[in-house]
Amino acid sequence: MAELLELIDVECRYNGRAAVSALDLHVTTGSLVSLLGPSGSGKTTVLRAIAGFHPLSAGAILIQGKRASIPGYTLPPEQRRLGMVFQDCALFPHLNVSDNIAFGLRRMTHANKRDLVRELLTTVGLDGMENRYPHELSGGQQQRVALARALAPRPDLILMDEPFSNLDVDMREHVSSEVRNILKRQGTTAVLVTHDQSEAFALADKVGVLREGKLLQWDTPYNLYHEPACTFVADFIGKGVFLNGTLVTPDTVRTELGVCKGNRAYPWGKDAPIEVLFRPDDIVSDPDGPLRAQVTQKAFKGAEILYTLRLPTGGQVLSLFPSHVDHPVGATVGIRVEADHLVVFPRNQNR
């Protein structure tokens, strides 16, 4: 597929300091991508640069193969054929749903506007709500109105800045899934900025993890979780605990959980000091298992319970057990390692 958006060696600066540096990013037409990172990682700066709100100090941004930003030149935002969806929805409180959606449609007849608004209301699942006002809608409904308004001018690209962060956890998951389905049906290309990995994974085909203005990994959610490129990504994505160990053979490691075989060869040589990431789904309940551990904390998750377990050697791991087996704090349980994707790094690698 054709590339709709290209960021080539992009650098952005604030007060002489590089907020984003050496960033390369390619987004194909119709794909949904996310920039994910902690506060201060540069993700919002990247979004502002794509939108034309922040100049480049180096590199280039191309949209539809045409130059949109280079040092000394920034194509105005209104000429970039972009739609924006913000954290606070930014709906006009004095306008009803229909008028909010149609607000940016300057060069259409009244009849064409009316038909397009009806089509978009159906698209976002808000049929019959055209005469309601923002205060009469739920948070999820308001966000879908904001999406419909962004889609109305038929933009080449939708930019979304933390659009679901004002919603509660359950609503956030539901609305992000709905938005993904809407964008996919429309064939719309979108870039989401968020600090919430669940939100990024629910919506995006590919996710870029940013730290201190640098892109550490650009990959599918599956690969970010199972094949992280560095310890920061491994630690930032999902839950897990690093245990020290040594390399026994190129694909086998020894930790306080015993000897584990990985799904790849590691290049550091026999007896090399390493650290291994064990996620909660790598440690499974097994009453007759070879390992025993003591429950020190527990968190009920519905279908599962997340246990913090102390090993006989003193280390701690996390494990998800089916919730129908409820162990009290202090109980000793049997476990075994079932890690299909062993995540291993040299010990003391900078995080």
C-alpha atoms as one frame of an Amber mdcrd trajectory, in Angstrom:
protein
   0.000   0.000   0.000   1.061   3.603  -0.593   2.615   5.584   2.218   0.332
   8.395   3.319   2.587   9.855   6.019   6.394   9.887   6.202   8.572  11.355
   8.932  12.206  11.369   7.855  14.951  12.040  10.435  12.644  14.507  12.208
  13.917  16.744  14.990  11.819  19.191  17.032  13.215  21.560  19.644  11.826
  23.556  22.563  13.951  26.403  23.946  17.046  24.983  22.284  16.496  21.465
  23.654  15.664  18.523  21.374  12.233  17.178  22.340  12.238  14.734  19.397
  15.317  13.602  17.487  16.240  11.349  14.542  12.645  10.104  14.200  11.736
   7.991  11.173   8.148   6.862  10.736   6.135   5.558   7.789   2.345   5.143
   7.849   0.550   3.406   4.971  -2.864   4.448   3.704  -5.695   2.931   5.726
  -3.548   1.889   8.685  -4.115   2.825  12.323  -0.974   3.562  14.329  -0.181
   4.794  17.810   2.656   6.674  19.463   2.979   5.377  23.013   5.175   6.610
  25.806   5.342   8.148  29.270   4.864  11.848  29.960   7.670  13.866  28.391
   8.543  11.238  25.793   7.819  13.588  22.868   4.705  11.902  21.501   2.482
  15.019  21.588   5.282  17.050  19.989   5.344  14.562  17.105   1.573  14.901
  16.684   1.813  18.700  16.715   4.555  18.562  14.085   2.423  16.308  11.855
  -0.502  18.724  12.274   1.681  21.703  11.353   1.555  23.342  14.789   5.270
  22.829  15.566   8.180  23.579  13.193  10.999  21.165  12.420  14.616  21.922
  13.228  15.751  18.983  11.064  14.279  16.350   8.755  11.053  16.354   6.772
   7.375  15.410   6.999   5.634  14.254   3.830   1.847  13.800   3.479   0.645
  11.991   0.371   4.221  12.235  -0.909   4.181  16.038  -0.743   6.415  18.110
   1.504   4.465  19.412   4.510   7.304  20.422   6.857  11.027  21.025   6.570
  13.254  23.421   8.534  12.149  26.930   7.621   8.885  25.873   5.976   5.624
  24.596   7.489   2.506  24.055   5.403  -0.405  25.609   7.370  -2.566  23.086
   9.278  -5.701  23.982   7.313  -3.993  22.960   4.069  -2.940  19.493   5.274
  -6.317  17.728   4.929  -6.222  16.538   8.515  -8.918  15.788  11.078  -8.267
  16.204  14.813  -9.866  14.477  17.809  -8.854  15.877  21.199  -8.909  14.618
  24.779 -11.759  16.942  25.800 -13.812  16.396  22.594 -13.926  20.213  22.117
 -17.614  20.139  21.126 -19.470  23.440  20.987 -21.922  23.357  23.916 -24.393
  25.746  22.228 -24.641  23.593  19.065 -26.573  20.350  18.750 -24.970  17.143
  17.477 -25.883  17.824  13.851 -24.447  21.334  13.886 -21.292  20.209  15.690
 -20.619  17.587  13.003 -21.335  20.027  10.167 -19.379  22.917  11.675 -16.342
  22.689   9.359 -18.284  22.056   6.140 -18.085  25.521   4.648 -18.583  24.851
   0.933 -21.495  22.424   0.904 -25.157  23.060   0.296 -27.547  22.685   3.197
 -29.028  19.514   1.661 -25.596  17.937   1.139 -24.594  18.787   4.689 -27.784
  17.222   6.031 -27.199  14.007   4.039 -23.561  13.761   5.132 -24.442  14.314
   8.801 -27.069  11.554   8.610 -24.520   9.217   7.028 -21.934   9.968   9.704
 -24.460   9.573  12.537 -25.175   6.091  11.209 -21.449   5.406  10.862 -20.737
   6.269  14.511 -23.915   4.643  15.847 -25.762   7.808  16.897 -28.860   7.674
  14.691 -31.671   9.834  16.028 -29.414  11.977  18.247 -28.868  14.861  15.815
 -30.907  17.308  17.907 -29.308  16.535  21.246 -26.752  18.847  22.848 -23.341
  17.762  24.200 -24.474  17.923  27.847 -27.208  15.392  27.034 -24.673  12.786
  25.820 -22.452  10.315  27.651 -18.684  10.669  27.444 -18.483   7.885  24.879
 -21.217   9.464  22.746 -19.473  12.835  22.866 -16.249  11.233  21.661 -18.085
   9.625  18.743 -19.561  13.018  17.790 -16.029  14.448  17.844 -14.895  11.602
  15.571 -17.809  12.216  13.177 -16.908  15.913  13.031 -13.281  15.016  12.233
 -14.416  12.599   9.495 -16.900  15.025   7.907 -14.452  16.901   5.608 -13.113
  13.523   4.326  -9.559  14.147   5.572  -6.561  12.127   4.397  -5.473  11.579
   8.001  -7.043  11.697  11.480  -4.856  12.744  14.423  -6.043  11.755  17.913
  -4.479  13.226  21.056  -5.316  11.148  24.159  -8.948  11.009  22.968 -10.226
   8.488  25.534  -8.363   9.554  28.681 -11.411  11.306  30.201 -13.443   8.083
  30.059 -13.517   5.425  32.770 -11.556   2.222  32.161 -14.445   0.080  30.882
 -15.822   2.858  28.660 -12.324   3.605  27.321 -11.878   0.023  26.139 -15.357
  -0.066  24.599 -15.091   3.278  22.803 -11.552   2.657  21.496 -12.745  -0.638
  20.002 -15.751   1.129  18.437 -13.554   3.863  17.001 -11.192   1.292  15.505
 -14.108  -0.440  13.769 -15.435   2.890  12.443 -12.048   3.970  11.073 -11.441
   0.564   9.478 -14.850   0.599   7.796 -14.126   4.075   6.453 -10.633   3.118
   5.336  -9.340   6.124   7.255  -5.691   6.498   8.244  -5.165   7.594  11.848
  -2.394   8.397  14.308  -3.201   8.064  18.016  -1.069   9.546  20.787  -1.501
   7.982  24.224   0.292   6.950  27.406  -2.135   4.029  27.865  -0.900   0.810
  26.306  -4.320  -0.886  26.483  -5.756   1.983  24.448  -2.907   1.786  21.916
  -3.196  -1.987  21.567  -6.980  -1.876  21.186  -6.867   0.609  18.320  -3.567
   0.371  16.474  -2.153  -1.985  13.851   1.328  -0.747  14.736   2.650   1.024
  17.813   5.759   3.145  18.277   7.243   3.326  21.771   8.905   6.676  22.476
  11.318   7.607  25.235  12.985  10.991  25.627  12.167  11.912  22.046  13.542
   8.749  20.454  11.606   5.918  18.825  12.721   2.718  20.544  10.548   0.221
  18.671   7.969   0.390  15.867   6.072  -2.882  15.790   2.812  -4.761  16.164
   1.283  -4.918  19.661   1.988  -8.679  19.689   5.695  -8.211  18.986   6.053
  -5.340  21.452   4.733  -7.632  24.172   6.520 -10.845  23.209   9.643  -9.544
  21.422  10.588  -6.187  23.013  13.715  -4.613  21.539  15.152  -3.299  24.821
  14.619  -3.443  28.563  12.688  -0.151  28.619  10.089  -1.463  26.147   9.936
  -4.788  28.003   9.393  -3.006  31.310   6.949  -0.412  29.921   4.709  -2.861
  28.040   2.615  -5.132  30.232   3.426  -6.344  33.717   6.413  -8.476  34.574
   9.443  -9.060  36.781  13.105  -9.305  35.759  15.102 -12.118  37.376  18.875
 -12.382  37.150  20.341 -15.468  35.533  23.093 -16.877  33.348  23.223 -18.246
  29.829  23.673 -22.033  29.812  23.577 -22.614  26.052  22.743 -20.195  23.196
  18.992 -20.823  23.723  18.855 -21.891  27.394  19.008 -19.801  30.578  19.223
 -20.542  34.283  17.422 -18.405  36.872  16.072 -19.026  40.347  13.027 -20.533
  38.590  15.314 -23.213  37.130  16.524 -23.872  33.600  14.327 -22.482  30.797
  14.659 -22.928  27.051  13.981 -19.913  24.852  12.611 -19.546  21.344  15.791
 -18.020  19.895  19.582 -18.163  20.192  21.254 -15.503  22.347  24.710 -14.220
  21.336  26.426 -13.495  24.643  28.293 -16.764  25.329  28.139 -19.435  28.021
  27.757 -18.178  31.618  27.055 -14.630  30.445  25.134 -12.644  33.120  21.606
 -11.931  31.902  18.200 -10.877  33.131  14.998 -12.605  32.086  11.536 -11.023
  32.012   8.807 -13.273  33.369   5.278 -12.011  32.753   2.223 -13.154  34.746
   1.125 -15.470  31.914   4.572 -17.169  31.939   4.004 -18.490  35.480   1.056
 -20.881  35.662  -0.744 -22.633  38.477   0.272 -26.276  38.929  -0.558 -27.936
  42.286   1.891 -30.726  41.443   4.425 -28.415  39.823   8.159 -28.504  40.524
   8.223 -25.063  42.149   6.625 -23.764  45.336   5.963 -20.114  46.122   4.208
 -18.089  48.811   1.374 -15.675  48.085   2.334 -12.187  49.301  -0.314 -10.106
  47.459  -3.396 -10.761  45.346  -5.626  -8.699  43.075  -8.975 -10.026  41.857
  -9.407  -9.453  38.081 -12.714 -11.229  37.485 -11.913 -14.366  35.501  -8.381
 -14.357  36.966  -6.522 -13.421  40.118  -3.129 -11.726  39.840  -0.844 -13.115
  42.560   2.490 -11.758  43.720   4.525 -14.804  44.705   7.711 -15.050  46.774
  10.094 -17.776  45.648  12.109 -19.867  48.161  15.236 -18.004  46.982  13.659
 -14.660  47.930  12.803 -13.379  44.472   9.287 -12.385  43.465   7.212 -13.138
  40.358   3.676 -12.367  39.192   1.216 -15.034  38.127  -2.370 -15.179  36.835
  -4.452 -18.015  38.306  -8.041 -18.895  37.336 -10.261 -17.090  39.850 -12.236
 -20.180  40.874  -9.155 -21.229  42.881  -8.781 -18.582  45.580  -5.567 -18.759
  47.630  -5.217 -16.577  50.737  -2.200 -14.355  51.359   0.435 -16.483  53.060
  -0.567 -19.714  51.309   2.033 -21.832  49.513   1.126 -22.735  45.928   2.595
 -24.915  43.202   3.701 -23.293  39.946   5.618 -24.024  36.764   7.180 -21.893
  34.036   5.403 -21.940  30.692   7.142 -19.210  28.680   6.764 -19.635  24.919
   8.551 -16.320  24.281  11.528 -15.942  26.595  12.546 -12.276  26.885  16.257
 -12.074  27.711  18.710  -9.140  27.908  22.315  -8.691  29.045  22.354  -7.860
  32.734  22.609  -4.206  33.724  21.585  -2.976  30.280  20.649   0.685  30.614
  16.880   1.157  31.055
